[in-house]
């Protein structure tokens, strides 16, 4: 059910009565927002936290916004409702605004002025598959598996399934999700082909060794337990839930696949941002403040955040499950809890800045697996990234927060051209560096995947 912190009239009445609360009044009048009653959508994952925190800590109200938050059934419903205007904005998969803008799946111009987090996902396999993998994983002096666990350990298992004529099914949350691309990246790094898309076959299973399909995040553990899939890639708390239920083992986090990789974004239609520019700024300001709160003082607020997220209207999982990853640790096998202080990052490392290079990476993976059917020049990637990611809005909001004393000038990359420094080989599981300014060279350097000039035709890869 949707829920709202307060009504517009009640809030305005409280301002009139509380004449001594001059700071709040001045803050509310800082931006003349064009639309003050808003409905935002989200999926029940811990990385929706900036929305929950901005709501619960009153940051939306500080900006004169009266927000309703509403959990959505799945990513498609969330996107469709944003496009139709039923939602004013939403917690989105980073690939959704990009895919919609280029017309993959649906066609609509969606933009983002705010990246919601870094990292936060994991890949889990069933207990049966884990036992089969363990023989291929070296152990340390303590007898525990050495991490990161590479997909090389899974390949003999999949080969055995293929030899026996059995499909190896795995789950991910949406065709243009980070989870789809991270699972594919990890599999391909171990010589496992996760399959291709084509204009006539959008299953993503052409020539696949492992068959990937969509399962909504909260249903992942139950689907694994039922034996419908043998593993999945999902955000928290649904990897840790498998550990708590004793039905699966997370084998790797996305932090180990690509250190400090981008995750979700906050998406709005381009029409919304054009019609309501001050409202867009106010939303961005509130979300930046929430992200800062989540990371400040070495994550000192994380247990309070865990309590908020555990409520049924947000994630609705047990506090212990959410805390297992939100507080700087991650549990692999039951009892094998290891420190991963940057598993969830909301503000550090300029996490909230919408980098063009993040957008280009998603587009590169769409091209790699055939969702973008034909090769595009590097300039195309740059143009699409700049039409969707809006650091101009972000920096304007950030400047206001600095002027108001809510943020420090050092918190933001003022002089950035929108591209991160290239990711070094040592920070990526397959040892292939990534430079967002050279997407075609990057795509061509990856062992498995479409190369320049290649297209999928029927069940074959051909050079055009």
N, C-alpha and C positions, 0 to 999 in steps of 0.2 A: 504494500500500500504506500502511496505517496505521503509525505509528511512535511510540514512547514514549521519553521521555528517560531514565527509569529505572523500575525496579519499586518498588512500595511497600515490600516487605520489604528490598530492597537499600538504599533510602533510610533506613529506620529503623535498619538495622544501622550505616550510616555515621554516623548521629547518635550512636549509642551508643558507637562507637569513638572518634569525634572529640570527646572530652569537653571539649576546649578551645574548640570552636566554639559557645560559649554563646549568641552573638547569633542564630545560625541556629536553634538549638533554641527560644529564647524566641519568635522570630518565628513559627516553625511552630505554636507553641501559642497564639498570640495569639487566633485564632478556633477554636472547637471545631467544625470543619467536619463536617457530617452525612454527606457523601459525598465521599471523597477521590480515588477513581479515576474519571476522566472522559474522555469521547471527544467531541471537537469537530470539526465539519466546516467546510470552506472550499472556495471556488472559486479556481482558479489565476489570481489577479489581484494586483497589487502592493498593493492596499489591504487585503489580509489580513495585512499586515505586523505589526500589534499582536499577533496570535496567534503568529506566528513568533518575534517578539522576546521576548514573555513566556515562551515555551518555551525558546528558546536562551539567554537571559540568566538563566534560573533563577528568574524572578519567580513562576511558578506554584508551584515547589517551596518558595519562601520562605513561601508561604501554606499549605503542607501539602497541596498538590494534585498528583496524579500523572496527568498529562494525556497523552492520545494525540491527535494531529492527523491528520486523514484527508481528503485531497482527494476531492471529490464530482464525479460526472459532469456534473451540471447543477443549476440552481437548484430545479427541481421535486423532484428526488431529495433534495436537501439539506433542503428544507422538510418533505417527507413523513417523512424519517428522524428529524427533530427532533420532529415531532408524535407518532410512534410510540414515541419514547424510545430508538431505536437510537443517536441522537446526543443528548448532554446539552445541547448548545447549538451555535450555528453563526454564522459570518460570513454575514450576510444582506443582501439588498437591503432598503432601508428600507421599501419598499412591502409587503414580504411579511408582516411581523407585522400591519400595518394591514389588508391585504386579507383575511388569514385570520380576523382577529378580527371583521370585518364580514361574512364569509361570501362573499367574491368568489373564486371558484376552488376554495377548500376552506374548511372551517370548523374553526377551532381558536383558542384564546386564546393568542397569542404576545405576549410583552412584551420590552422592551429597557431595561436600565439603563445602556447605554453606546453612544454613537455613535462609530463607528470612524474617521471622517475627513471632511474637506471637500474638494470638488473631485475631480480625478483622472480625468475622462472626456474624450473628444474625439469629434468627428464627422469621418470620413474618407470621401473619394470616390475612385473609380477614376481612373486617369490620363486616360482618355477623357473622363470628365465634367469633370474639372478643366480640361482644355484648352477645353472648351465654356464653362465658367464664367468663365475668365480675361478674356474680352472684356468682361464685365460688372463687373469689379472694378477700382477705381481703384488706381493705383500711387503710391508715394512718390518722393521725390527720388532714392532709391537704386535705383529701378526695380523694387522688390519690392512685392508686393501689400500694400495697407493693411489692417491688422487692427483690430477684429474683422471678419471676413468675414460679411456678412449673407446670409440665405437669399434675399434679393432677387436675388442673383447666380445662384441656382439656378433660380428660377422660369421664366425664358425657356427653359431647358433642358427642364424638365418639360413646359412648354407645347408644345414641339417634339415631344417623345415622344408626348404626347396627340394632337396633330394627325396624327401618323403611325400612330396606333392601337397604340402600344407601351406596355406597363405600365412604370412606373418603380419598381423594387423596391429596398427598403432594409432593412437588418437592425438589430435591437435584441435585447437578451439575454433579456427576459422581459416579459410583459404588464404587470406591476406594478413594473418596474425604473425606477430613475432615468433610465436610458438611453432608455427608451421615452418618458418624459415630457420629457426634455431635447431629444430629437430632434423630438418633436411641437412643443415650445415654439419651437424655432428655426425649423422649417418654417412654423409658423403666423405667426410674426413677419414672415415674408417673403411672406405671402399664399398660402401653400401649405397646403391642407387635408390633414392626415394621417389623417383618417377617424375614424369613431365606432364604439363598441361598443353592443350592445343585449342584452337578456336572451335573445334568440333567435339572435343572431349575435355571437359573441365573437372574430371575426377582427380587429376593429378597423379594417376597411377600408371601412365604409359611407360613401359619398360622398367617398372619398379621391382626392386628386391624386397622392400618393405612397403606395405600398403597403408597409406595414411588416409584417415577420414576424420570428419568433424564430430566432436563430442562436446557439449557445453561444459564449462569448467566445473561446476559443482557436481556434475554427474560422472566425472572421471573415475573416482575411486570405486563407485558401484559398478561401472562398466568393466573396469579391470577385474574386480572380484568375480563378476559373472563369467569371465573368460572370453568376452567378446573382443577385447583387445589384450595385447601382451605388454603394452607399455604406452606411455603418453608424455607429452610435454604440456605443462600448464603452469600458471602462476600460483602463488600461495593464497590460501593455506592448503591447496589440494594435493601437494606432494607430501607435506608433513602429515596430512590426514591419513594417507596410505600407511605411513609408519605407525601412527597411533592405532590404526585398525589392524595392523599386523598382516596386511595383504600385499605389500609391495615395498620396494627399496628404491629411493632416489639414487641414481648413479652419478649425476653431474648437475651442477647449476649453470645457468647461463653466464654467470660471472666467470666460470672456468672455460666456457666456450669462447666468450669475447669479453674481456675485462671492461667493466663499466659501459656495457652496451645500452643503447636507448630502448625504452619500453613504451608505455602508453603516452597518449597526448590528450589534451582537451580540445574537442572539435566543435566547430560552429560552421554554419553555412556562410559563404562569402557575402551573401545578401544580408545576413544578420549583422555582420561586422560593418558593412557599408551603411546600413540604415541606422544602426545603433553604435556609433563609434565610442561614445563615452561609456556606454554600458559595457562594451567589450573591454575597455581599459579598466573599469571598475572590477569586472570579473577577474581579469588577469592579476590585478593588484591583490585581491583577496587570496587567490590561489598561491601567489608567490609567498605571501605571509604565512600561509598554512604549511607550505613546503619548508620554509625556514624553521618554523616551530618544530616540525618533525625531526630535523637533524641537529638543532642547536644544542650546545653544551654536551657534545659527544653522545647524542641520542638520549639525553636525560629524560625526554618526554615520551619515550617509546612505550613504556608500560601503560601510561594514560591513554596513548593511542590504541594500544591493544584492547583496553577496556571498551573504548568507543567502538572499535571495529567488531568486537564480539557481539554487539547488540544485534538483535534479529533484523532490524531495519537496514543494517549495513551488510556485513559479511555473514554474521550469524553462526560462526564456528566457535568452538571452545577457546577460551583465553589461552590455555596451555598450548593448543595447536598453533594459534596465530603467533604467540610469543616465541615459539621455537625458531622462527626465522626473522621476525621483526626486531628482535633484541640483539642481533649480532652473532647468532649461531645458526647452524643448520645440522639436522640429524639425518644421517644416511641410513645405515642399518640401525635397528633399534639398539640404543645404547652407544652408538658411534656418533656422538655429537661433536662437531668441530667448529672452531671459531671462523666465521665469515662476516667480519664487521661491516663490509660493504655489500652484503646480499641485497638489502633494500636501501637505496640512496634516493633522497627526495630533493636535496638542495646542494650538497657538496659537489665539487667538480663541475660547477655551472650546469647542474642536472636539469634545471627548469628552462634553460635557453633553447629555443627551437632551431637547432643547427641544420643548415642545408645538407651537410654531409651525412646526417642521420637519415634524412629523406632519400638521398641518393643511394644509400646502402639498401634500403627497402626496395627501391626501384631496381637495383642491380640484381636482387634475388628474384624479383618478379620476372626479369628478363632471363635469368639463369635457368629457371624452371619452366619457361614457356608461357607464363601469364601475360607477358609482353611478347607477342609471337615473333616479331622481327627486330633486328638490331636497330638501335638508334644512335645518333652521334652524341658525343659527350655533352654538347651544348643543349641537347634536348633534356638530359637529366637535370642540368642546372636550371633550365627554364621551368620545368615542372616543380622542382624543389622550391623555387622562389615564388611560385604561384600558390603554394600550399602552406609553407612554413613562413611565419610572419614575425621575425625578430624585431622589426620596426615597431610593432605594437608592444611587444614584450619590453623593449628598452625604454619606451615612453612610460610605461607603467612602472618599471624599475626606478626610473629617474624620479618619479613622483614619490615613491616609497622612501628613497634616500632623502629627498627634501623634507619629508614628513618625519624622518627619524626612525622609520620602521626597518630600514635595511642599511647596510654599509656599502659604500661605493665599491669596495674591493670584492663584493659578492657577484659582480656582473662583468662580462667580457665586452666592455664598451667599444673597443677598437677591433673586434673580430670582423672578418669579412663573411662570417656565417659558416665557415668551414673549420672543423676541428683539425688539429695537427694529425698527419697520417698515423694510423694505429700500427705500432710495430709488430713484427712477426711473433715476438714472444708473448704478446697479449691475446693471441687468437689460437684456437685449438689445433688448426691445421698448419700453423706456421706461415700463412700467407698474409703479408701486410695489406692494409686497406688505405687507399687514398681517394677520398670522395671527389677530388678534382679530375681523376682519371678512371671513370667507371668501366670503360671498355677494356682497358689494360688489366684492370682487376678481374673482371669477369673471365677474360681469356686466360688468366693465370690459375684459375681454379680447375682441379683435375676432372671432376664430374660436373656436367652442366653444359648448356648451350654456349657455343662460341660465336664470334663474329661471323655473320653470313649463314649460320645454321638455323633451321626451322624444324618444327615437328610436323610431319605429314603422315597421317594415318598413325601407324605404330613405329614409324622410322624417323631417324634424325637425318636430314639431308642438308647439303650445302646449296644455297640458292644462287 
